[in-house]
Amino acid sequence: MDGPGALAGRYGPVPRNGEINTAFGVYKSLCCEYEIVVREGATFPQCPKHPNVPTVWNVLDIEIRPLRVTRKTNPDPPNR
């Protein structure tokens, strides 16, 4: 490997902890396959299971769909 940019994934350079994310997505750590969701503009964290080693994150190729949230029109009264 020749430095941080040497690793390349399917979608371009593979991010490491401390780098700024450029695209919202689900990522998996290379060390133990821990999965996280990282928003665009957020800093990639260290792996929570391996906090003392550098973490490389691979983007997962998944479809993210919008979530529709609805409220009940007449919520049940609380039980007392």
TIKE-796715 format. One record per atom (N, C-alpha, C): residue number from 0; residue in one letter; chain; atom name; x negated, y, z negated. Coordinates in Angstrom, 2 decimals, m for minus. Layout:
N
<atom i="NUM" aa="a" ch="A" at="CA" px="X" py="Y" pz="Z"/>
...
***
This chain:
80
<atom i="0" aa="m" ch="A" at="N" px="m0.83" py="m1.18" pz="0.00"/>
<atom i="0" aa="m" ch="A" at="CA" px="0.00" py="0.00" pz="0.00"/>
<atom i="0" aa="m" ch="A" at="C" px="m0.88" py="1.25" pz="0.00"/>
<atom i="1" aa="d" ch="A" at="N" px="m0.46" py="2.28" pz="0.71"/>
<atom i="1" aa="d" ch="A" at="CA" px="m1.24" py="3.51" pz="0.79"/>
<atom i="1" aa="d" ch="A" at="C" px="m0.47" py="4.68" pz="0.20"/>
<atom i="2" aa="g" ch="A" at="N" px="m0.18" py="4.66" pz="m1.08"/>
<atom i="2" aa="g" ch="A" at="CA" px="0.50" py="5.78" pz="m1.72"/>
<atom i="2" aa="g" ch="A" at="C" px="2.01" py="5.64" pz="m1.72"/>
<atom i="3" aa="p" ch="A" at="N" px="2.71" py="6.65" pz="m2.30"/>
<atom i="3" aa="p" ch="A" at="CA" px="4.15" py="6.56" pz="m2.49"/>
<atom i="3" aa="p" ch="A" at="C" px="4.96" py="6.42" pz="m1.21"/>
<atom i="4" aa="g" ch="A" at="N" px="4.49" py="6.98" pz="m0.11"/>
<atom i="4" aa="g" ch="A" at="CA" px="5.26" py="6.91" pz="1.12"/>
<atom i="4" aa="g" ch="A" at="C" px="5.05" py="5.62" pz="1.90"/>
<atom i="5" aa="a" ch="A" at="N" px="4.20" py="4.74" pz="1.39"/>
<atom i="5" aa="a" ch="A" at="CA" px="3.88" py="3.53" pz="2.13"/>
<atom i="5" aa="a" ch="A" at="C" px="5.03" py="2.53" pz="2.16"/>
<atom i="6" aa="l" ch="A" at="N" px="5.83" py="2.52" pz="1.11"/>
<atom i="6" aa="l" ch="A" at="CA" px="6.98" py="1.63" pz="1.08"/>
<atom i="6" aa="l" ch="A" at="C" px="8.08" py="2.22" pz="1.95"/>
<atom i="7" aa="a" ch="A" at="N" px="8.68" py="1.40" pz="2.78"/>
<atom i="7" aa="a" ch="A" at="CA" px="9.77" py="1.89" pz="3.62"/>
<atom i="7" aa="a" ch="A" at="C" px="10.88" py="0.86" pz="3.63"/>
<atom i="8" aa="g" ch="A" at="N" px="12.09" py="1.34" pz="3.48"/>
<atom i="8" aa="g" ch="A" at="CA" px="13.25" py="0.46" pz="3.49"/>
<atom i="8" aa="g" ch="A" at="C" px="14.01" py="0.59" pz="4.79"/>
<atom i="9" aa="r" ch="A" at="N" px="15.13" py="m0.02" pz="4.80"/>
<atom i="9" aa="r" ch="A" at="CA" px="15.97" py="m0.02" pz="5.99"/>
<atom i="9" aa="r" ch="A" at="C" px="16.42" py="1.38" pz="6.37"/>
<atom i="10" aa="y" ch="A" at="N" px="16.58" py="2.26" pz="5.40"/>
<atom i="10" aa="y" ch="A" at="CA" px="17.09" py="3.60" pz="5.64"/>
<atom i="10" aa="y" ch="A" at="C" px="16.04" py="4.68" pz="5.48"/>
<atom i="11" aa="g" ch="A" at="N" px="14.76" py="4.32" pz="5.53"/>
<atom i="11" aa="g" ch="A" at="CA" px="13.70" py="5.30" pz="5.39"/>
<atom i="11" aa="g" ch="A" at="C" px="12.86" py="5.02" pz="4.18"/>
<atom i="12" aa="p" ch="A" at="N" px="12.14" py="6.04" pz="3.69"/>
<atom i="12" aa="p" ch="A" at="CA" px="11.28" py="5.84" pz="2.53"/>
<atom i="12" aa="p" ch="A" at="C" px="12.06" py="5.35" pz="1.32"/>
<atom i="13" aa="v" ch="A" at="N" px="11.45" py="4.48" pz="0.54"/>
<atom i="13" aa="v" ch="A" at="CA" px="12.08" py="3.93" pz="m0.66"/>
<atom i="13" aa="v" ch="A" at="C" px="11.80" py="4.87" pz="m1.82"/>
<atom i="14" aa="p" ch="A" at="N" px="12.85" py="5.36" pz="m2.51"/>
<atom i="14" aa="p" ch="A" at="CA" px="12.64" py="6.30" pz="m3.61"/>
<atom i="14" aa="p" ch="A" at="C" px="12.07" py="5.64" pz="m4.86"/>
<atom i="15" aa="r" ch="A" at="N" px="11.37" py="6.45" pz="m5.63"/>
<atom i="15" aa="r" ch="A" at="CA" px="10.80" py="6.03" pz="m6.91"/>
<atom i="15" aa="r" ch="A" at="C" px="11.33" py="6.92" pz="m8.01"/>
<atom i="16" aa="n" ch="A" at="N" px="11.19" py="6.47" pz="m9.25"/>
<atom i="16" aa="n" ch="A" at="CA" px="11.66" py="7.28" pz="m10.37"/>
<atom i="16" aa="n" ch="A" at="C" px="10.96" py="8.65" pz="m10.34"/>
<atom i="17" aa="g" ch="A" at="N" px="11.73" py="9.70" pz="m10.67"/>
<atom i="17" aa="g" ch="A" at="CA" px="11.22" py="11.06" pz="m10.66"/>
<atom i="17" aa="g" ch="A" at="C" px="11.48" py="11.80" pz="m9.36"/>
<atom i="18" aa="e" ch="A" at="N" px="11.82" py="11.09" pz="m8.29"/>
<atom i="18" aa="e" ch="A" at="CA" px="12.11" py="11.74" pz="m7.01"/>
<atom i="18" aa="e" ch="A" at="C" px="13.57" py="12.17" pz="m6.96"/>
<atom i="19" aa="i" ch="A" at="N" px="13.86" py="13.17" pz="m6.14"/>
<atom i="19" aa="i" ch="A" at="CA" px="15.22" py="13.69" pz="m5.98"/>
<atom i="19" aa="i" ch="A" at="C" px="15.94" py="12.88" pz="m4.90"/>
<atom i="20" aa="n" ch="A" at="N" px="17.16" py="12.44" pz="m5.20"/>
<atom i="20" aa="n" ch="A" at="CA" px="17.95" py="11.67" pz="m4.25"/>
<atom i="20" aa="n" ch="A" at="C" px="18.51" py="12.58" pz="m3.16"/>
<atom i="21" aa="t" ch="A" at="N" px="18.45" py="12.14" pz="m1.92"/>
<atom i="21" aa="t" ch="A" at="CA" px="18.95" py="12.93" pz="m0.80"/>
<atom i="21" aa="t" ch="A" at="C" px="20.30" py="12.44" pz="m0.28"/>
<atom i="22" aa="a" ch="A" at="N" px="20.79" py="11.29" pz="m0.77"/>
<atom i="22" aa="a" ch="A" at="CA" px="22.07" py="10.77" pz="m0.29"/>
<atom i="22" aa="a" ch="A" at="C" px="22.75" py="9.94" pz="m1.39"/>
<atom i="23" aa="f" ch="A" at="N" px="24.02" py="10.26" pz="m1.66"/>
<atom i="23" aa="f" ch="A" at="CA" px="24.80" py="9.50" pz="m2.63"/>
<atom i="23" aa="f" ch="A" at="C" px="24.77" py="8.02" pz="m2.26"/>
<atom i="24" aa="g" ch="A" at="N" px="24.61" py="7.15" pz="m3.24"/>
<atom i="24" aa="g" ch="A" at="CA" px="24.63" py="5.73" pz="m2.94"/>
<atom i="24" aa="g" ch="A" at="C" px="24.43" py="4.86" pz="m4.16"/>
<atom i="25" aa="v" ch="A" at="N" px="24.49" py="3.57" pz="m3.90"/>
<atom i="25" aa="v" ch="A" at="CA" px="24.23" py="2.56" pz="m4.93"/>
<atom i="25" aa="v" ch="A" at="C" px="22.83" py="2.03" pz="m4.66"/>
<atom i="26" aa="y" ch="A" at="N" px="22.03" py="1.97" pz="m5.71"/>
<atom i="26" aa="y" ch="A" at="CA" px="20.63" py="1.58" pz="m5.60"/>
<atom i="26" aa="y" ch="A" at="C" px="20.32" py="0.43" pz="m6.54"/>
<atom i="27" aa="k" ch="A" at="N" px="19.35" py="m0.40" pz="m6.14"/>
<atom i="27" aa="k" ch="A" at="CA" px="18.94" py="m1.55" pz="m6.94"/>
<atom i="27" aa="k" ch="A" at="C" px="17.44" py="m1.45" pz="m7.19"/>
<atom i="28" aa="s" ch="A" at="N" px="17.04" py="m1.68" pz="m8.45"/>
<atom i="28" aa="s" ch="A" at="CA" px="15.61" py="m1.61" pz="m8.77"/>
<atom i="28" aa="s" ch="A" at="C" px="14.89" py="m2.83" pz="m8.19"/>
<atom i="29" aa="l" ch="A" at="N" px="13.67" py="m2.59" pz="m7.76"/>
<atom i="29" aa="l" ch="A" at="CA" px="12.87" py="m3.66" pz="m7.19"/>
<atom i="29" aa="l" ch="A" at="C" px="12.40" py="m4.63" pz="m8.28"/>
<atom i="30" aa="c" ch="A" at="N" px="12.20" py="m4.12" pz="m9.50"/>
<atom i="30" aa="c" ch="A" at="CA" px="11.64" py="m4.95" pz="m10.58"/>
<atom i="30" aa="c" ch="A" at="C" px="12.60" py="m6.02" pz="m11.08"/>
<atom i="31" aa="c" ch="A" at="N" px="13.88" py="m5.68" pz="m11.25"/>
<atom i="31" aa="c" ch="A" at="CA" px="14.80" py="m6.66" pz="m11.85"/>
<atom i="31" aa="c" ch="A" at="C" px="16.20" py="m6.63" pz="m11.25"/>
<atom i="32" aa="e" ch="A" at="N" px="16.37" py="m5.89" pz="m10.16"/>
<atom i="32" aa="e" ch="A" at="CA" px="17.65" py="m5.80" pz="m9.45"/>
<atom i="32" aa="e" ch="A" at="C" px="18.75" py="m5.13" pz="m10.26"/>
<atom i="33" aa="y" ch="A" at="N" px="18.37" py="m4.22" pz="m11.17"/>
<atom i="33" aa="y" ch="A" at="CA" px="19.34" py="m3.43" pz="m11.94"/>
<atom i="33" aa="y" ch="A" at="C" px="20.00" py="m2.45" pz="m10.96"/>
<atom i="34" aa="e" ch="A" at="N" px="21.34" py="m2.36" pz="m10.97"/>
<atom i="34" aa="e" ch="A" at="CA" px="22.05" py="m1.51" pz="m10.02"/>
<atom i="34" aa="e" ch="A" at="C" px="22.57" py="m0.24" pz="m10.69"/>
<atom i="35" aa="i" ch="A" at="N" px="22.45" py="0.89" pz="m9.96"/>
<atom i="35" aa="i" ch="A" at="CA" px="22.94" py="2.18" pz="m10.44"/>
<atom i="35" aa="i" ch="A" at="C" px="23.56" py="2.94" pz="m9.29"/>
<atom i="36" aa="v" ch="A" at="N" px="24.40" py="3.92" pz="m9.62"/>
<atom i="36" aa="v" ch="A" at="CA" px="24.94" py="4.86" pz="m8.64"/>
<atom i="36" aa="v" ch="A" at="C" px="24.22" py="6.18" pz="m8.89"/>
<atom i="37" aa="v" ch="A" at="N" px="23.68" py="6.77" pz="m7.80"/>
<atom i="37" aa="v" ch="A" at="CA" px="22.94" py="8.03" pz="m7.92"/>
<atom i="37" aa="v" ch="A" at="C" px="23.54" py="9.03" pz="m6.94"/>
<atom i="38" aa="r" ch="A" at="N" px="23.93" py="10.19" pz="m7.47"/>
<atom i="38" aa="r" ch="A" at="CA" px="24.52" py="11.22" pz="m6.61"/>
<atom i="38" aa="r" ch="A" at="C" px="23.41" py="11.98" pz="m5.88"/>
<atom i="39" aa="e" ch="A" at="N" px="23.78" py="12.62" pz="m4.79"/>
<atom i="39" aa="e" ch="A" at="CA" px="22.84" py="13.46" pz="m4.05"/>
<atom i="39" aa="e" ch="A" at="C" px="22.35" py="14.59" pz="m4.94"/>
<atom i="40" aa="g" ch="A" at="N" px="21.08" py="14.86" pz="m4.95"/>
<atom i="40" aa="g" ch="A" at="CA" px="20.50" py="15.92" pz="m5.76"/>
<atom i="40" aa="g" ch="A" at="C" px="20.04" py="15.49" pz="m7.14"/>
<atom i="41" aa="a" ch="A" at="N" px="20.42" py="14.28" pz="m7.57"/>
<atom i="41" aa="a" ch="A" at="CA" px="20.02" py="13.78" pz="m8.89"/>
<atom i="41" aa="a" ch="A" at="C" px="18.61" py="13.19" pz="m8.81"/>
<atom i="42" aa="t" ch="A" at="N" px="17.95" py="13.13" pz="m9.94"/>
<atom i="42" aa="t" ch="A" at="CA" px="16.62" py="12.55" pz="m10.03"/>
<atom i="42" aa="t" ch="A" at="C" px="16.74" py="11.05" pz="m10.30"/>
<atom i="43" aa="f" ch="A" at="N" px="16.00" py="10.26" pz="m9.54"/>
<atom i="43" aa="f" ch="A" at="CA" px="16.00" py="8.82" pz="m9.78"/>
<atom i="43" aa="f" ch="A" at="C" px="15.38" py="8.54" pz="m11.15"/>
<atom i="44" aa="p" ch="A" at="N" px="16.06" py="7.71" pz="m11.96"/>
<atom i="44" aa="p" ch="A" at="CA" px="15.54" py="7.40" pz="m13.30"/>
<atom i="44" aa="p" ch="A" at="C" px="14.55" py="6.25" pz="m13.27"/>
<atom i="45" aa="q" ch="A" at="N" px="13.95" py="6.00" pz="m14.42"/>
<atom i="45" aa="q" ch="A" at="CA" px="13.16" py="4.79" pz="m14.60"/>
<atom i="45" aa="q" ch="A" at="C" px="14.16" py="3.65" pz="m14.82"/>
<atom i="46" aa="c" ch="A" at="N" px="13.74" py="2.45" pz="m14.56"/>
<atom i="46" aa="c" ch="A" at="CA" px="14.59" py="1.29" pz="m14.83"/>
<atom i="46" aa="c" ch="A" at="C" px="14.83" py="1.22" pz="m16.34"/>
<atom i="47" aa="p" ch="A" at="N" px="16.09" py="1.11" pz="m16.78"/>
<atom i="47" aa="p" ch="A" at="CA" px="16.35" py="1.04" pz="m18.21"/>
<atom i="47" aa="p" ch="A" at="C" px="15.78" py="m0.23" pz="m18.87"/>
<atom i="48" aa="k" ch="A" at="N" px="15.57" py="m1.27" pz="m18.08"/>
<atom i="48" aa="k" ch="A" at="CA" px="15.02" py="m2.52" pz="m18.63"/>
<atom i="48" aa="k" ch="A" at="C" px="13.49" py="m2.51" pz="m18.66"/>
<atom i="49" aa="h" ch="A" at="N" px="12.87" py="m1.64" pz="m17.86"/>
<atom i="49" aa="h" ch="A" at="CA" px="11.40" py="m1.57" pz="m17.76"/>
<atom i="49" aa="h" ch="A" at="C" px="10.96" py="m0.10" pz="m17.77"/>
<atom i="50" aa="p" ch="A" at="N" px="11.15" py="0.59" pz="m18.88"/>
<atom i="50" aa="p" ch="A" at="CA" px="10.90" py="2.04" pz="m18.92"/>
<atom i="50" aa="p" ch="A" at="C" px="9.43" py="2.45" pz="m18.85"/>
<atom i="51" aa="n" ch="A" at="N" px="8.50" py="1.56" pz="m19.03"/>
<atom i="51" aa="n" ch="A" at="CA" px="7.09" py="1.94" pz="m19.06"/>
<atom i="51" aa="n" ch="A" at="C" px="6.34" py="1.64" pz="m17.77"/>
<atom i="52" aa="v" ch="A" at="N" px="7.06" py="1.27" pz="m16.72"/>
<atom i="52" aa="v" ch="A" at="CA" px="6.42" py="1.01" pz="m15.42"/>
<atom i="52" aa="v" ch="A" at="C" px="7.13" py="1.83" pz="m14.35"/>
<atom i="53" aa="p" ch="A" at="N" px="6.44" py="2.22" pz="m13.28"/>
<atom i="53" aa="p" ch="A" at="CA" px="7.09" py="2.96" pz="m12.20"/>
<atom i="53" aa="p" ch="A" at="C" px="8.21" py="2.12" pz="m11.59"/>
<atom i="54" aa="t" ch="A" at="N" px="9.30" py="2.77" pz="m11.21"/>
<atom i="54" aa="t" ch="A" at="CA" px="10.46" py="2.07" pz="m10.66"/>
<atom i="54" aa="t" ch="A" at="C" px="10.65" py="2.43" pz="m9.20"/>
<atom i="55" aa="v" ch="A" at="N" px="10.83" py="1.43" pz="m8.37"/>
<atom i="55" aa="v" ch="A" at="CA" px="11.15" py="1.61" pz="m6.96"/>
<atom i="55" aa="v" ch="A" at="C" px="12.62" py="1.22" pz="m6.80"/>
<atom i="56" aa="w" ch="A" at="N" px="13.39" py="2.09" pz="m6.11"/>
<atom i="56" aa="w" ch="A" at="CA" px="14.83" py="1.86" pz="m5.91"/>
<atom i="56" aa="w" ch="A" at="C" px="15.12" py="1.59" pz="m4.44"/>
<atom i="57" aa="n" ch="A" at="N" px="15.87" py="0.52" pz="m4.16"/>
<atom i="57" aa="n" ch="A" at="CA" px="16.32" py="0.20" pz="m2.80"/>
<atom i="57" aa="n" ch="A" at="C" px="17.80" py="0.54" pz="m2.69"/>
<atom i="58" aa="v" ch="A" at="N" px="18.17" py="1.20" pz="m1.60"/>
<atom i="58" aa="v" ch="A" at="CA" px="19.59" py="1.52" pz="m1.39"/>
<atom i="58" aa="v" ch="A" at="C" px="20.31" py="0.25" pz="m0.96"/>
<atom i="59" aa="l" ch="A" at="N" px="21.53" py="0.05" pz="m1.46"/>
<atom i="59" aa="l" ch="A" at="CA" px="22.35" py="m1.09" pz="m1.07"/>
<atom i="59" aa="l" ch="A" at="C" px="23.26" py="m0.67" pz="0.08"/>
<atom i="60" aa="d" ch="A" at="N" px="23.41" py="m1.52" pz="1.04"/>
<atom i="60" aa="d" ch="A" at="CA" px="24.25" py="m1.26" pz="2.20"/>
<atom i="60" aa="d" ch="A" at="C" px="25.68" py="m1.68" pz="1.88"/>
<atom i="61" aa="i" ch="A" at="N" px="26.43" py="m0.76" pz="1.26"/>
<atom i="61" aa="i" ch="A" at="CA" px="27.81" py="m1.05" pz="0.89"/>
<atom i="61" aa="i" ch="A" at="C" px="28.71" py="0.09" pz="1.36"/>
<atom i="62" aa="e" ch="A" at="N" px="29.98" py="m0.20" pz="1.48"/>
<atom i="62" aa="e" ch="A" at="CA" px="30.95" py="0.83" pz="1.84"/>
<atom i="62" aa="e" ch="A" at="C" px="31.54" py="1.40" pz="0.56"/>
<atom i="63" aa="i" ch="A" at="N" px="31.50" py="2.72" pz="0.45"/>
<atom i="63" aa="i" ch="A" at="CA" px="32.07" py="3.39" pz="m0.72"/>
<atom i="63" aa="i" ch="A" at="C" px="33.35" py="4.09" pz="m0.26"/>
<atom i="64" aa="r" ch="A" at="N" px="34.46" py="3.70" pz="m0.87"/>
<atom i="64" aa="r" ch="A" at="CA" px="35.76" py="4.26" pz="m0.49"/>
<atom i="64" aa="r" ch="A" at="C" px="36.23" py="5.27" pz="m1.52"/>
<atom i="65" aa="p" ch="A" at="N" px="36.99" py="6.27" pz="m1.09"/>
<atom i="65" aa="p" ch="A" at="CA" px="37.54" py="7.23" pz="m2.06"/>
<atom i="65" aa="p" ch="A" at="C" px="38.48" py="6.52" pz="m3.04"/>
<atom i="66" aa="l" ch="A" at="N" px="38.48" py="6.99" pz="m4.26"/>
<atom i="66" aa="l" ch="A" at="CA" px="39.33" py="6.42" pz="m5.30"/>
<atom i="66" aa="l" ch="A" at="C" px="40.56" py="7.29" pz="m5.45"/>
<atom i="67" aa="r" ch="A" at="N" px="41.72" py="6.69" pz="m5.46"/>
<atom i="67" aa="r" ch="A" at="CA" px="42.97" py="7.43" pz="m5.63"/>
<atom i="67" aa="r" ch="A" at="C" px="43.47" py="7.18" pz="m7.05"/>
<atom i="68" aa="v" ch="A" at="N" px="43.65" py="8.26" pz="m7.79"/>
<atom i="68" aa="v" ch="A" at="CA" px="44.12" py="8.17" pz="m9.17"/>
<atom i="68" aa="v" ch="A" at="C" px="45.52" py="8.75" pz="m9.23"/>
<atom i="69" aa="t" ch="A" at="N" px="46.44" py="8.01" pz="m9.83"/>
<atom i="69" aa="t" ch="A" at="CA" px="47.81" py="8.50" pz="m10.00"/>
<atom i="69" aa="t" ch="A" at="C" px="48.17" py="8.48" pz="m11.47"/>
<atom i="70" aa="r" ch="A" at="N" px="49.06" py="9.37" pz="m11.84"/>
<atom i="70" aa="r" ch="A" at="CA" px="49.55" py="9.42" pz="m13.23"/>
<atom i="70" aa="r" ch="A" at="C" px="50.97" py="8.90" pz="m13.28"/>
<atom i="71" aa="k" ch="A" at="N" px="51.32" py="8.35" pz="m14.42"/>
<atom i="71" aa="k" ch="A" at="CA" px="52.70" py="7.94" pz="m14.63"/>
<atom i="71" aa="k" ch="A" at="C" px="53.56" py="9.19" pz="m14.71"/>
<atom i="72" aa="t" ch="A" at="N" px="54.78" py="9.12" pz="m14.17"/>
<atom i="72" aa="t" ch="A" at="CA" px="55.65" py="10.29" pz="m14.25"/>
<atom i="72" aa="t" ch="A" at="C" px="56.23" py="10.45" pz="m15.65"/>
<atom i="73" aa="n" ch="A" at="N" px="56.52" py="9.35" pz="m16.32"/>
<atom i="73" aa="n" ch="A" at="CA" px="57.03" py="9.38" pz="m17.70"/>
<atom i="73" aa="n" ch="A" at="C" px="56.16" py="8.46" pz="m18.55"/>
<atom i="74" aa="p" ch="A" at="N" px="55.07" py="9.00" pz="m19.08"/>
<atom i="74" aa="p" ch="A" at="CA" px="54.21" py="8.11" pz="m19.87"/>
<atom i="74" aa="p" ch="A" at="C" px="54.96" py="7.59" pz="m21.10"/>
<atom i="75" aa="d" ch="A" at="N" px="54.60" py="6.37" pz="m21.46"/>
<atom i="75" aa="d" ch="A" at="CA" px="55.20" py="5.77" pz="m22.65"/>
<atom i="75" aa="d" ch="A" at="C" px="54.81" py="6.57" pz="m23.90"/>
<atom i="76" aa="p" ch="A" at="N" px="55.77" py="6.78" pz="m24.83"/>
<atom i="76" aa="p" ch="A" at="CA" px="55.41" py="7.50" pz="m26.05"/>
<atom i="76" aa="p" ch="A" at="C" px="54.45" py="6.67" pz="m26.89"/>
<atom i="77" aa="p" ch="A" at="N" px="53.56" py="7.33" pz="m27.63"/>
<atom i="77" aa="p" ch="A" at="CA" px="52.60" py="6.58" pz="m28.45"/>
<atom i="77" aa="p" ch="A" at="C" px="53.32" py="5.81" pz="m29.54"/>
<atom i="78" aa="n" ch="A" at="N" px="52.78" py="4.63" pz="m29.86"/>
<atom i="78" aa="n" ch="A" at="CA" px="53.34" py="3.83" pz="m30.95"/>
<atom i="78" aa="n" ch="A" at="C" px="52.86" py="4.40" pz="m32.28"/>
<atom i="79" aa="r" ch="A" at="N" px="53.76" py="4.59" pz="m33.20"/>
<atom i="79" aa="r" ch="A" at="CA" px="53.40" py="5.13" pz="m34.51"/>
<atom i="79" aa="r" ch="A" at="C" px="53.74" py="4.19" pz="m35.59"/>
***
